[in-house]
Amino acid sequence: MGSQSPKSRRDASPDEPLTEAAQESGLHVLAPEPEQELDTIREDSPLLAATDGDGNGGDPSRRTQVVDPSQATKSVWYLTLLTLGIGGLQIAWSVELSNGSPYLLSLGLSKSLMALVWIAGPLTGTLVQPYIGILSDNCRIAWGKRKPFMVGGTIGTILSLLFLSWVKEIMGGILSVFDIQPDSDPAKTAIIIAAVIGIYVLDFAINALQAAIRAFIVDCGPAHQQEAANAMASRLIGIGNILGFIAGYVNLTKPLWFFGRTQFQILCAIACISLTITVGISCIFVHERDPRENGAAAPKNPGVFIFFIKLVKSIQRLPPQIKRVCQVQFCGWVGFFPLLFYSSSYIGEIYVQPHLEKNPHMTPKELDELYEQATRIGSFALLVNSVVSLLTNVLLPFFIAPTYDNQAAMSQPAPAYHSRRNQKRTWLDRLHIPGFTLNRAWFGSLVLFSGAMLCTLVVRSVEAATALIGIAGVTWAMTLWAPYAIISAEISRRDVLLRAQKQQAREAAELAPLQRLPSGEMTTVATGDDDEQDEAGVVMGIHNMAIAAPQILANIGSSLIFKIWQKPRGTPGDRSIAFVLAIGGLFVLASAFYVRDLDEQPSSTGSIAEDEEHAVIPSE
């Protein structure tokens, strides 16, 4: 906005309480722009003076704008600091995912019980994230709604990782007090039970931390930069994934002996350090709004029964756009689950086929050596998948035309938004492919994934199978970006509008309980409290339910298919994993058709157009 003298500001808005109330809440009242400028900007930004009864812009000299400074455009460094914590969390998650199964097997856990252990992730994700979302939405601590749960989730994850990696030593010390030998069967059983409990507690803490970080990104990122913020988050997830894989393949027992005696103990120590640093940086350098400005929280946190009732109501009132994204995720994750857990085994089965056909009577030792080599080759395919995913996260956003970041940022200064829209295009902007939007890129990646998984039925070479797993990395990159960008943009815009409405209601209440319309009628000021709206925490939790619940179904379905078609270890001709991957590809193809129904405009735009006049306060 152009500079104005204090005198001109007082002339435009003579009621001093308006400015004081706005400043106390972090919102500012801007003096009106000239009528010509308002007419020009009205085409781009909905948060401007509503038209009067004649369809004109009204008297600009008698209107002011409520502007939220948190919606100012942020730098790339800010977005990096904002999303850094999720990169550290991914390192911890990759350590559990890539090394958890061998570690539990080394403790003596049978393969038949492994499915009951790994169902902990989706099970806790289905229940924990929505509950943590509700708790954080109701939190009213001065240093933020999300930071207390980020800190608590980080501490819980660190303690769980350390306990899990040292469970044999910890339980051995406890049992020695009761004169129970560590090598005895009761001791081994106790160690396995403790390790399984540790896995469940770890997944609980990871899901709590992820829920807080995702809501933190929505709350602290500007509404018009949610697409960019989630693209940055997906890049950091890719980097964390690759770092976790590389650390798992390098022998760290000699150079980092001071972190532990085993490889798993050292990896858990590295994960704890990286998680502490990344989450700490985000909490220290990113300012979160004081949640006490949002008003009083719920009288008390809900019990289990009340929680499920509130959850059902929240699901029913989800905006249509978010509901469609959840439908996409529910179908898609039935197909993504087999890729995450069985892709390395799929590569390994292809590798061992010619060896088993050539020598069907291998000794147990020869079989162990053969399958150990197959595991390494399968792990290389996962590394290829991670590299492709990271490259997609880094490069693809430069070619996608901004979809949700190109929308008007509500409660953003209109001239600032106008100048951002009309600023000179950079050479990076020229890379955008016209018509290649985020939704279309997501749709194409899902179709690509479906085709790759169906091809697993006919592929017979390790190289071709590795290429298929690598191609799936493109879809995985979009899955880490597109749904979160769409949902975050939707939540952020609603949140900004709601805060603007509450602010104008407080300011108008200081002037008079009633205001006179141009027609002479009297009306009360709308506050926006009649329609309850869920905040970022519970909405992101519901979205995670749409991700976690189908994993439970996929786990059960995969187990049934393996029970029917899987051949004994060392028997050639086992194609059960390829069959599971192909069925998953069909579910992902079904999810692609839900993407076609997504709008590339925020679904709340209609309500914004109706309510926007309440975000501009008439001056008397």
Secondary structure as UniProt FT lines:
FT   HELIX           6..12
FT   HELIX           16..25
FT   STRAND          28..30
FT   HELIX           35..41
FT   TURN            42..44
FT   TURN            53..54
FT   HELIX           60..62
FT   STRAND          63..67
FT   HELIX           69..71
FT   HELIX           76..107
FT   HELIX           111..113
FT   HELIX           114..118
FT   HELIX           120..138
FT   TURN            142..143
FT   HELIX           147..165
FT   HELIX           167..177
FT   TURN            178..179
FT   TURN            182..183
FT   HELIX           185..220
FT   HELIX           223..225
FT   HELIX           226..249
FT   TURN            253..256
FT   HELIX           257..259
FT   HELIX           263..285
FT   HELIX           291..294
FT   HELIX           304..316
FT   HELIX           320..358
FT   TURN            360..361
FT   HELIX           364..395
FT   HELIX           396..398
FT   TURN            405..406
FT   TURN            410..411
FT   HELIX           414..422
FT   TURN            427..428
FT   HELIX           429..431
FT   TURN            434..435
FT   HELIX           438..455
FT   TURN            456..458
FT   HELIX           462..479
FT   TURN            480..481
FT   HELIX           482..511
FT   STRAND          514..516
FT   TURN            518..519
FT   STRAND          522..524
FT   HELIX           536..565
FT   TURN            569..570
FT   HELIX           576..595
FT   TURN            596..597
FT   TURN            603..604
FT   HELIX           605..611
FT   HELIX           612..615
FT   STRAND          616..618
//
